Structure formats: structure tokens, C-alpha cells
Amino acid sequence: MTHDPSEYIRGLQQLLISDKKRIGFLFGAGTSMAEKVKGKSLTVPAIGPLTNNVVDILSDIKEEYKILFNEINEELGEKFNIETILTNLEQKREIIGKGTLNGLEYNGFLDLIQSFKDKIREKISVHTDFSEEKAIQMVQTDFAKWVGQVQRKYPVEIFTTNYDYLFELGLEYNNVPYYDGFTGSFKPFFNSSSIEEMNFLPKQTKLWKIHGSLGWQIDESSKKIIRTNSNGSDILIYPSVLKYKDSKKQPYESLMDRLSNFLKTDDSILIVAGYSFGDEHINARIESALNSGSTSHVIFMLFDKYWCTEDSKYKFSLTEKHPLYKVASLNSKISVYGMNSAIIGGQYGRWQLKSQPDKDDTIQLNLYFDEYFDDTKEIGKHDQGTEQWSGLGEFMLPNFVKLVQFLNSFMLQNEVKKG
């Protein structure tokens, strides 16, 4: 079984330019790491470097912290990351009672957990280094440009698990009006009733931060959720075992309801990028909404290419063992576009062109597909003059930079705002 990428790209283009479709995006952590020009744009550190950096900083503060992190690292091995560390610390805090563990009492664990969260917040606050020069080099700026140029009946809806301000910076740089659920000027407050209304501010782009954001806080006097300057009081769903419990609180419940209602609305298309399918509360909402009988569809752009140290070559994780395989193979409303293969209409298969493109077609093809010419050789290892066309290749749109370049490439003249 194979899938022709050119066929599905034409279908995707038609969906994106259709005035009848509601277009939404779900962006995960991978989009905040995307770099259009290496070293010149604002990005949030990847999970691995971010974990190591926070652990190193806190280990230098107290010897007890260093010993505790070393023990957790030995226990978790390759699974040693921000989420598993926070989960481990939360579990230890719950069972400690009035005793002592790793030289820390109950309040000691509370202090460590808070310090860990504070360091995460500091590291993702990359907006403090914002400048016009860096704005121009941001992928989010290019995405916002596409959003602002499209004339459509329904506004684009952006759902993101990211806490940072990168999408806000991109939208504001391009003068794109957007609504994020907050109303007011002096102390903008979270307006849950506006999120329930699908036609509220019908012409404005929507930005829904479903895990919270820097700058969201509880106002002590009014008990309202407000948007203000970011500090240690920000309310965020941090990655730990508690995130599933936290997601049932306000404002997160209203934002998750919006995601469900979007998918329950007929002719809605949700494109997912930079998301690893690792949040069960989000996955459950998506699956439940798609089972409601609507004609909506979800397209996962899955960046599944990774370096296998053992075999010293690149591999792809979209196989029968991937968690998305079972979900997509049983639900034709979910398509998964991996880099080497795809699951479309419940069918798993490799990407393969049916016919060799001519010179003109190749220009368009290069925007989303990188052909292999000799499939018997390791990827990228071809001898000059020995290439043979196979139709196989690497689908590039799971790379957020490539996805945004693709969106801007097929903008039709009658969709661009005059002037």
C-alpha cells in the first residue's frame, strides 16, 4: 500500500482555500522550537536541553537537590525529562507525610517543585529578547502573515499547548487582530461565555492557549482569571501527572470545550503540527468529538524522523507500534502524514509518487516532497550518475518551517487582501 503525496497535497490545498471550511490548527511544543534561520529567530529550548539546564541550575543551589535528581535520573534513564521529573517529585511529596525523604520534608518538596516550575517559566520567556530583526526571522511571523492574507468566511482558529508568546508576537507584528478569551483593558479578564459562542467576534482570528500562558494569573481581590505581566504567579498546566486533573479546572475546561465544539461543527479541518500525541486529555477530546457524527477531519503532521544511534542512521517512528497507528487505522476522520509514510482513510502505506514529475511539476513538488533516487542506498547517500527514479521520498510538511512555507506558497491572488 502506498500514498501519492501529490494527490493529497492537491486535496489539502482545496481544503485550505475553501470558503466553506472552518480551518483550525493545533500546535504543540515542536512549533516553538522551529527555526527558520539557525540562531537568528526566537525559539524555546527543546525538552532535552531544557531539562538538563533546569536540573543543573537547581543542583548547584542545594546538595540535596543534586542527589535527588541523580537518583531520579538513575531510576528513569532515557525517560528523564521535565514531565517525568515533576511527576516523580509530586508523587514523593504526596507520600512523605510528616517524614523526610532525600533530606527533604514536605515543605522542602513544595519549594523544589515551585523552583523547578519557576526555572521552566524563565527559560520559555524568550519574548524578553524580542526585536524587529528577530520577528522577521520567526516562523510564527510567516504563519501570521498567511493568516492575515486569507479572506474567508470563518476565521482561523489556533489551539496551542505552548505557554510562550511566539504566536502573539507573530500576529501582532503582522497587525492581525485576534481574540484569546480575555476581555477588558485595565485588567483583561477571562470570559468563558465568549468561548462557548462559536460566532463571537466572527471576523477575528482566535488564539486558544489550552495549557495556559505566561501572564495568566488569579486576581486575589476579584478571584477572576486575568491577563497581566508574567511573574511567578502565572497559572499554567505544567507537564506532570497532575496536568490531567488541572485540565478540568477553569480556564482550561472552557478552552478544551472549544476544541471539542470546533470538531463537532461540520466541515471543520484541524491541522496538527509539533504535537507528539502525548497528552491523553487532548487526545480523548479529539477522538470523542470526531465520533459525534460531524463531517470534521483531523490531519496530523507527524515529525517522526529520528537518529538511531544503534544503527547509525535515520529512522521513522510511524509504524504499527506508534500510538497514532491504532487511532487512525480505526477512524477514517483522522489522517496521519508522517515523513516516510502515512495513514489515510484507515490505510497505512509509504509515500510514493505514481508518476515521475516533469520540470514544472518538480518546482511545486519540492515544496513538500524530497524524492529519493536510489532506495537501496542510505538516505542522503547516493553516487553521482547512479540515481534511479523510484517515486519514494520524504514528506516535508511535518517540519513546521516547511509547513508554513507551503501555506504561503499557494496563496491565490483573489485571496490576498487588496492593498
C-alpha positions as CSV (number, residue, x, y, z in Angstrom):
1,M,0.0,0.0,0.0
2,T,1.3,3.5,-1.0
3,H,0.0,7.0,-0.9
4,D,0.7,9.6,-3.6
5,P,1.8,12.8,-1.8
6,S,0.9,15.0,-4.9
7,E,-2.7,13.7,-4.7
8,Y,-3.2,14.5,-1.1
9,I,-1.4,17.9,-1.4
10,R,-4.0,18.9,-4.0
11,G,-6.7,17.9,-1.6
12,L,-5.1,19.8,1.2
13,Q,-4.8,22.9,-0.9
14,Q,-8.5,22.7,-1.8
15,L,-9.5,22.4,1.8
16,L,-7.4,25.4,2.8
17,I,-8.7,27.7,0.1
18,S,-12.4,26.6,0.5
19,D,-14.6,29.4,1.9
20,K,-17.0,26.7,3.4
21,K,-14.5,25.1,5.7
22,R,-13.6,26.0,9.2
23,I,-9.8,25.8,9.4
24,G,-8.1,25.2,12.7
25,F,-4.6,24.4,13.9
26,L,-3.4,22.6,17.0
27,F,0.3,23.4,17.7
28,G,2.5,21.6,20.2
29,A,5.9,22.2,21.6
30,G,7.7,21.4,18.3
31,T,6.4,24.6,16.8
32,S,8.1,26.7,19.4
33,M,11.4,25.0,18.6
34,A,11.2,25.7,14.9
35,E,14.0,27.8,13.4
36,K,13.7,29.4,10.0
37,V,17.3,30.7,10.2
38,K,19.5,29.0,12.7
39,G,20.5,31.3,15.6
40,K,18.5,34.3,14.4
41,S,14.9,33.7,15.5
42,L,13.3,33.3,18.8
43,T,12.8,29.7,19.9
44,V,12.1,27.8,23.0
45,P,14.6,25.1,24.1
46,A,13.9,21.5,23.2
47,I,12.8,19.3,26.1
48,G,16.2,17.6,26.5
49,P,18.4,20.7,26.8
50,L,15.7,22.5,28.8
51,T,15.6,19.6,31.3
52,N,19.3,19.4,31.7
53,N,19.6,23.2,32.1
54,V,17.0,23.4,34.8
55,V,18.4,20.4,36.6
56,D,21.9,21.8,36.5
57,I,20.8,25.2,37.9
58,L,18.9,23.7,40.8
59,S,21.6,21.1,41.6
60,D,24.0,24.0,42.2
61,I,21.7,25.5,44.8
62,K,21.4,22.6,47.2
63,E,23.4,19.3,47.5
64,E,20.1,17.6,48.4
65,Y,18.6,18.6,45.1
66,K,21.6,17.3,43.2
67,I,21.5,13.9,45.0
68,L,17.7,13.7,44.4
69,F,18.0,14.4,40.7
70,N,20.8,11.9,40.3
71,E,18.6,9.2,41.9
72,I,15.6,10.1,39.7
73,N,17.9,10.0,36.6
74,E,19.2,6.5,37.5
75,E,15.6,5.4,38.0
76,L,14.1,6.9,34.8
77,G,17.0,6.5,32.4
78,E,16.0,7.7,28.9
79,K,12.7,8.9,30.3
80,F,14.4,11.5,32.4
81,N,12.6,14.7,31.3
82,I,10.6,17.7,32.7
83,E,7.4,15.8,32.8
84,T,8.7,12.6,34.5
85,I,10.8,14.6,37.0
86,L,7.9,16.8,38.1
87,T,5.7,13.7,38.3
88,N,8.3,12.0,40.5
89,L,8.6,15.0,42.7
90,E,4.8,15.3,43.1
91,Q,4.5,11.7,44.0
92,K,7.2,11.9,46.6
93,R,5.5,15.0,48.1
94,E,2.2,13.1,48.4
95,I,3.6,10.1,50.2
96,I,6.1,11.8,52.5
97,G,3.6,12.9,55.2
98,K,5.4,14.3,58.2
99,G,8.6,12.3,57.4
100,T,11.8,13.1,55.5
101,L,12.8,11.8,52.1
102,N,16.2,12.5,50.4
103,G,16.9,15.0,53.1
104,L,13.7,17.0,52.3
105,E,10.5,17.4,54.3
106,Y,7.0,18.1,52.8
107,N,7.7,21.9,52.5
108,G,11.1,21.2,51.1
109,F,9.5,19.3,48.2
110,L,7.0,22.1,47.7
111,D,9.9,24.6,47.4
112,L,11.8,22.4,45.0
113,I,8.7,21.9,42.8
114,Q,8.0,25.6,42.7
115,S,11.6,26.4,41.9
116,F,11.5,23.8,39.1
117,K,8.4,25.5,37.6
118,D,9.9,28.9,38.0
119,K,13.0,27.9,36.1
120,I,10.9,26.5,33.3
121,R,8.9,29.7,33.1
122,E,12.2,31.7,32.9
123,K,13.6,29.6,30.1
124,I,10.5,29.9,27.9
125,S,10.2,33.6,28.4
126,V,12.1,34.3,25.2
127,H,9.9,37.3,24.4
128,T,12.2,39.4,26.6
129,D,14.7,39.2,23.7
130,F,12.2,40.2,21.1
131,S,13.3,42.6,18.3
132,E,12.1,43.5,14.9
133,E,15.1,41.7,13.4
134,K,14.2,38.5,15.2
135,A,10.5,39.0,14.4
136,I,11.3,38.9,10.7
137,Q,13.1,35.5,11.2
138,M,10.4,33.9,13.2
139,V,8.3,31.1,11.7
140,Q,5.3,32.3,13.7
141,T,5.6,35.6,11.9
142,D,5.4,33.9,8.5
143,F,2.4,31.9,9.7
144,A,0.7,35.0,10.9
145,K,1.3,36.6,7.5
146,W,-0.6,33.8,5.9
147,V,-3.4,34.1,8.4
148,G,-3.7,37.8,7.8
149,Q,-3.8,37.5,4.0
150,V,-6.5,34.9,3.8
151,Q,-10.1,36.1,3.1
152,R,-12.5,33.5,4.4
153,K,-16.0,33.2,5.8
154,Y,-14.8,31.7,9.1
155,P,-11.7,33.0,10.9
156,V,-8.7,30.7,11.5
157,E,-8.7,29.1,15.0
158,I,-5.3,28.4,16.6
159,F,-5.2,26.0,19.5
160,T,-1.8,25.6,21.2
161,T,-0.3,23.8,24.2
162,N,2.6,26.3,24.3
163,Y,2.9,28.9,27.1
164,D,5.2,31.3,25.3
165,Y,4.2,34.5,23.4
166,L,5.6,33.5,19.9
167,F,2.3,33.3,18.1
168,E,1.1,36.5,19.8
169,L,4.3,38.2,18.6
170,G,3.9,37.0,15.1
171,L,0.2,38.0,14.9
172,E,0.9,41.5,16.3
173,Y,3.9,42.1,14.1
174,N,1.6,41.5,11.1
175,N,-1.2,43.6,12.5
176,V,-3.6,40.6,12.6
177,P,-6.5,41.2,15.1
178,Y,-7.1,38.1,17.3
179,Y,-9.1,37.1,20.3
180,D,-7.8,34.9,23.1
181,G,-10.7,34.7,25.5
182,F,-9.9,37.8,27.6
183,T,-12.0,40.9,27.7
184,G,-11.1,44.4,29.0
185,S,-8.2,46.8,29.2
186,F,-7.0,47.6,32.7
187,K,-7.2,44.0,33.9
188,P,-8.4,41.9,31.0
189,F,-10.4,39.0,32.4
190,F,-11.2,35.5,31.1
191,N,-14.7,35.5,29.5
192,S,-15.8,31.9,29.4
193,S,-19.2,32.6,27.8
194,S,-17.5,34.2,24.8
195,I,-15.5,31.0,24.2
196,E,-18.7,29.0,24.2
197,E,-20.2,31.1,21.4
198,M,-18.7,29.9,18.1
199,N,-19.7,33.1,16.3
200,F,-18.3,35.6,18.8
201,L,-16.2,38.2,17.0
202,P,-16.8,36.4,13.7
203,K,-14.1,38.1,11.7
204,Q,-11.2,37.8,14.2
205,T,-8.6,35.1,14.3
206,K,-8.8,33.0,17.5
207,L,-5.9,32.0,19.7
208,W,-6.7,29.4,22.3
209,K,-3.9,28.5,24.7
210,I,-5.3,25.3,26.1
211,H,-2.5,24.8,28.7
212,G,-2.4,28.4,29.8
213,S,0.0,31.1,29.1
214,L,2.7,33.3,30.6
215,G,0.9,36.3,32.2
216,W,-2.3,34.5,33.2
217,Q,-3.0,34.9,36.9
218,I,-5.7,34.8,39.6
219,D,-6.6,38.3,40.8
220,E,-6.7,37.9,44.6
221,S,-9.4,40.6,45.1
222,S,-11.9,39.6,42.4
223,K,-10.8,35.9,42.1
224,K,-11.1,36.4,38.3
225,I,-8.5,35.0,35.9
226,I,-6.7,38.0,34.4
227,R,-4.0,38.6,31.9
228,T,-1.1,40.7,33.1
229,N,2.7,40.8,33.2
230,S,4.3,37.4,33.6
231,N,5.7,36.5,37.0
232,G,5.9,33.5,39.4
233,S,2.1,33.6,39.9
234,D,1.3,32.5,36.3
235,I,-1.3,29.7,36.1
236,L,-0.1,27.0,33.8
237,I,-0.7,23.3,33.3
238,Y,2.8,22.1,33.9
239,P,3.8,18.8,32.4
240,S,3.3,16.3,35.3
241,V,0.8,13.6,36.4
242,L,-1.3,16.5,37.7
243,K,-2.0,18.0,34.3
244,Y,-5.0,15.8,33.7
245,K,-6.6,16.9,36.9
246,D,-5.6,20.6,36.2
247,S,-7.2,20.4,32.7
248,K,-10.6,20.1,34.3
249,K,-10.4,23.5,36.0
250,Q,-11.1,26.9,34.6
251,P,-9.9,28.4,32.2
252,Y,-8.7,25.1,30.7
253,E,-12.1,23.4,30.7
254,S,-13.7,26.1,28.6
255,L,-10.7,26.0,26.2
256,M,-10.9,22.3,25.8
257,D,-14.7,22.6,25.3
258,R,-13.9,25.0,22.5
259,L,-11.6,22.4,20.8
260,S,-14.4,19.8,21.1
261,N,-17.1,22.1,19.8
262,F,-14.8,23.1,16.8
263,L,-14.5,19.5,15.8
264,K,-18.2,18.8,16.4
265,T,-19.0,21.5,13.8
266,D,-19.5,20.2,10.3
267,D,-16.8,20.9,7.7
268,S,-14.1,21.7,10.2
269,I,-10.5,20.8,9.4
270,L,-7.9,20.6,12.2
271,I,-4.2,20.5,11.2
272,V,-1.9,19.3,14.0
273,A,1.8,20.2,14.0
274,G,4.6,20.0,16.6
275,Y,2.4,17.8,18.8
276,S,3.6,14.3,19.8
277,F,0.1,12.9,20.7
278,G,1.3,12.6,24.3
279,D,-1.5,14.4,26.2
280,E,-4.3,11.9,26.9
281,H,-6.8,14.6,27.9
282,I,-6.4,16.3,24.5
283,N,-6.4,13.0,22.5
284,A,-9.6,11.9,24.2
285,R,-11.3,15.2,23.4
286,I,-10.3,14.8,19.7
287,E,-11.5,11.2,19.4
288,S,-14.7,11.9,21.2
289,A,-15.6,14.9,19.1
290,L,-14.9,13.1,15.9
291,N,-17.3,10.3,17.0
292,S,-20.1,12.8,17.4
293,G,-21.2,12.4,13.8
294,S,-19.8,15.6,12.3
295,T,-18.0,15.8,9.0
296,S,-14.9,17.2,10.5
297,H,-11.4,15.8,9.8
298,V,-8.0,15.9,11.6
299,I,-4.7,15.9,9.8
300,F,-1.7,15.1,12.0
301,M,1.6,16.3,10.6
302,L,3.9,13.9,12.4
303,F,7.6,14.7,12.6
304,D,8.6,11.1,13.1
305,K,12.2,11.2,11.8
306,Y,14.9,10.4,14.4
307,W,18.5,9.4,14.6
308,C,19.1,5.8,15.6
309,T,22.4,5.6,17.4
310,E,22.5,1.8,17.4
311,D,22.2,1.6,13.6
312,S,23.9,4.9,12.8
313,K,21.1,6.1,10.5
314,Y,17.8,8.0,10.5
315,K,14.6,6.0,11.1
316,F,10.9,6.8,11.2
317,S,8.6,6.1,14.2
318,L,5.3,5.9,12.3
319,T,4.9,2.1,12.4
320,E,2.2,-0.2,13.7
321,K,3.7,0.4,17.2
322,H,3.0,4.1,17.2
323,P,0.1,5.2,19.4
324,L,-1.4,7.1,16.4
325,Y,-1.5,3.9,14.3
326,K,-4.4,2.3,16.1
327,V,-6.3,5.5,16.4
328,A,-6.0,6.5,12.7
329,S,-6.5,2.9,11.3
330,L,-9.8,2.7,13.1
331,N,-11.1,6.2,12.3
332,S,-11.1,7.5,8.7
333,K,-11.6,11.0,10.0
334,I,-8.0,11.0,11.2
335,S,-5.2,11.2,8.8
336,V,-1.5,11.0,9.8
337,Y,1.1,12.4,7.5
338,G,4.5,11.1,8.6
339,M,7.7,11.8,6.8
340,N,8.2,8.4,5.3
341,S,4.7,7.0,5.5
342,A,1.1,8.0,6.2
343,I,-2.2,6.6,7.5
344,I,-5.1,7.9,5.3
345,G,-8.6,6.5,5.2
346,G,-7.5,4.0,7.8
347,Q,-4.8,2.6,5.4
348,Y,-1.1,2.6,6.3
349,G,1.4,3.0,3.4
350,R,4.6,4.6,2.3
351,W,4.7,7.9,0.4
352,Q,5.3,7.2,-3.3
353,L,4.6,9.2,-6.4
354,K,2.6,7.4,-9.1
355,S,4.3,9.1,-11.9
356,Q,7.6,10.9,-12.4
357,P,7.1,14.7,-12.4
358,D,8.2,16.9,-15.2
359,K,10.3,20.0,-14.7
360,D,7.4,22.4,-14.0
361,D,5.8,19.9,-11.5
362,T,9.1,19.4,-9.7
363,I,9.2,23.1,-8.7
364,Q,5.9,22.7,-6.8
365,L,6.8,19.2,-5.6
366,N,9.9,20.4,-3.9
367,L,7.8,22.5,-1.5
368,Y,6.5,19.4,0.2
369,F,8.4,16.3,-1.0
370,D,12.0,15.3,-1.2
371,E,12.5,12.5,-3.6
372,Y,14.8,9.5,-3.1
373,F,16.5,8.4,-6.3
374,D,18.1,5.1,-5.2
375,D,16.1,3.4,-2.4
376,T,18.8,0.8,-2.0
377,K,21.2,3.4,-0.5
378,E,21.1,5.0,2.9
379,I,19.1,8.3,2.9
380,G,21.2,11.1,1.5
381,K,24.0,8.6,0.3
382,H,23.8,8.5,-3.5
383,D,26.6,8.0,-6.0
384,Q,26.6,10.6,-8.9
385,G,25.2,9.1,-12.0
386,T,23.6,6.0,-10.4
387,E,20.3,7.6,-9.4
388,Q,17.1,5.7,-10.4
389,W,13.7,7.2,-10.0
390,S,11.5,5.2,-7.5
391,G,8.8,7.6,-6.6
392,L,9.7,7.3,-3.0
393,G,10.8,10.2,-0.8
394,E,10.4,12.2,2.3
395,F,7.3,14.2,3.0
396,M,8.4,17.5,4.5
397,L,5.3,19.3,5.9
398,P,5.6,17.7,9.4
399,N,8.5,20.2,9.7
400,F,6.8,23.4,10.9
401,V,9.1,25.6,8.9
402,K,8.2,23.7,5.7
403,L,4.5,23.7,6.5
404,V,4.4,27.5,6.9
405,Q,6.4,27.9,3.6
406,F,3.9,25.7,1.9
407,L,1.0,27.7,3.2
408,N,2.4,30.9,1.9
409,S,3.4,29.4,-1.4
410,F,0.0,28.6,-2.9
411,M,-1.8,31.9,-1.9
412,L,-4.1,32.7,-4.8
413,Q,-4.3,36.3,-5.9
414,N,-8.0,36.6,-5.2
415,E,-7.4,35.5,-1.6
416,V,-4.9,38.3,-0.8
417,K,-6.3,41.5,0.6
418,K,-6.3,44.3,-1.8
419,G,-3.7,47.0,-1.0
